Amino acid sequence: MNLPWMRVLTLVALAPFVAGCGIMGGKKSIQLSIDAGPECNNCGKDSPQPLEFAVLQLTDASAITGTSLVQIWGKEKNLFGDALLTRDTGSIIPRSSQPFAYQRDPKAKAVLVIGNFCKPDGNCWYFSQSLTKGSKLNLKAGASCLTVVTK
């Protein structure tokens, strides 16, 4: 007894498990989770604001050292040149947590997450990670900084 609809049903049932293994369309992905606290991007005031962010995949992230947010936001190609492989953007609202997934460029050696904070503090407006350390990032967006959350 051949039941083709059973095969289709089985594939549909297994799809969420396959997708949850870090695979997007057969390719590896970068998985980013951001927890935006109640003080997220508050500009030094009592009113938090949504945070725009950029996720860069690079062959070399070292050019970020010593730069300011104003020097880099929207000018990533000028700073990184050919080391910049992809730039994706997103936003998150205060008091929320959200997962994001990006198709990983096979040439990427590092991922850089830049928070477009209205009042950035020091150099914690960005987070950089070598992809040899993994492609999962868990970050918290505070008043003026991105910090790593260990899970």
WOFENDA-V69168 format. One record per residue. RES is the residue in three letters. SS is DSSP state (alpha for helix, beta for strand, coil for the rest). OMEGA is omega as a letter, one per 40 degrees, with the letter a starting at -180 (NA if undefined). NEAR is the number of other C-alpha atoms within 10 Angstrom. Layout:
RES	SS	OMEGA	NEAR
RES	SS	OMEGA	NEAR
//
This chain:
MET	coil	a	3
ASN	coil	a	6
LEU	coil	a	7
PRO	alpha	a	9
TRP	alpha	i	9
MET	alpha	i	10
ARG	alpha	i	11
VAL	alpha	i	11
LEU	alpha	i	10
THR	alpha	i	11
LEU	alpha	i	12
VAL	alpha	a	11
ALA	alpha	a	11
LEU	alpha	a	11
ALA	alpha	a	10
PRO	alpha	i	10
PHE	alpha	i	10
VAL	alpha	a	14
ALA	alpha	a	12
GLY	coil	a	9
CYS	coil	i	10
GLY	coil	a	19
ILE	beta	i	15
MET	beta	i	16
GLY	coil	i	10
GLY	coil	a	10
LYS	beta	i	11
LYS	beta	a	17
SER	beta	i	20
ILE	beta	a	21
GLN	beta	a	17
LEU	beta	i	17
SER	beta	i	16
ILE	beta	i	21
ASP	beta	i	22
ALA	beta	a	25
GLY	coil	a	17
PRO	coil	i	18
GLU	coil	a	19
CYS	coil	i	26
ASN	coil	a	28
ASN	coil	i	20
CYS	coil	a	16
GLY	coil	a	13
LYS	coil	a	9
ASP	coil	a	9
SER	coil	i	12
PRO	coil	a	20
GLN	coil	i	19
PRO	coil	a	16
LEU	beta	i	22
GLU	beta	i	16
PHE	beta	i	19
ALA	beta	i	20
VAL	beta	a	21
LEU	beta	i	22
GLN	beta	a	28
LEU	beta	i	24
THR	coil	i	20
ASP	coil	a	18
ALA	coil	a	20
SER	alpha	a	12
ALA	alpha	i	12
ILE	alpha	a	18
THR	coil	i	8
GLY	coil	i	8
THR	coil	i	11
SER	coil	i	15
LEU	alpha	a	22
VAL	alpha	a	10
GLN	alpha	a	12
ILE	alpha	a	16
TRP	coil	a	15
GLY	coil	a	12
LYS	coil	a	12
GLU	alpha	a	17
LYS	alpha	i	15
ASN	alpha	a	11
LEU	alpha	a	16
PHE	alpha	a	18
GLY	alpha	a	12
ASP	alpha	i	11
ALA	alpha	i	21
LEU	beta	a	20
LEU	beta	i	19
THR	beta	i	17
ARG	beta	i	17
ASP	beta	i	11
THR	beta	i	12
GLY	beta	i	11
SER	beta	i	13
ILE	beta	i	18
ILE	coil	i	19
PRO	coil	i	21
ARG	coil	i	14
SER	beta	i	13
SER	beta	a	15
GLN	beta	i	12
PRO	beta	i	11
PHE	beta	i	12
ALA	beta	a	16
TYR	beta	i	18
GLN	beta	a	17
ARG	coil	i	20
ASP	coil	a	16
PRO	coil	i	12
LYS	coil	a	11
ALA	coil	i	18
LYS	coil	a	17
ALA	beta	i	22
VAL	beta	a	27
LEU	beta	i	19
VAL	beta	a	22
ILE	beta	i	22
GLY	beta	a	26
ASN	coil	a	23
PHE	coil	i	25
CYS	coil	i	16
LYS	coil	a	15
PRO	coil	a	21
ASP	coil	i	14
GLY	coil	i	12
ASN	coil	a	16
CYS	coil	i	14
TRP	coil	i	23
TYR	beta	i	22
PHE	beta	a	18
SER	beta	i	17
GLN	beta	i	16
SER	beta	a	16
LEU	alpha	i	17
THR	alpha	i	8
LYS	alpha	i	9
GLY	coil	a	12
SER	coil	i	19
LYS	beta	i	16
LEU	beta	i	22
ASN	beta	a	16
LEU	beta	i	20
LYS	beta	i	17
ALA	beta	i	27
GLY	coil	a	21
ALA	coil	a	26
SER	coil	a	24
CYS	coil	i	23
LEU	beta	i	26
THR	beta	a	17
VAL	beta	i	12
VAL	coil	i	12
THR	coil	a	7
LYS	coil	NA	5
//
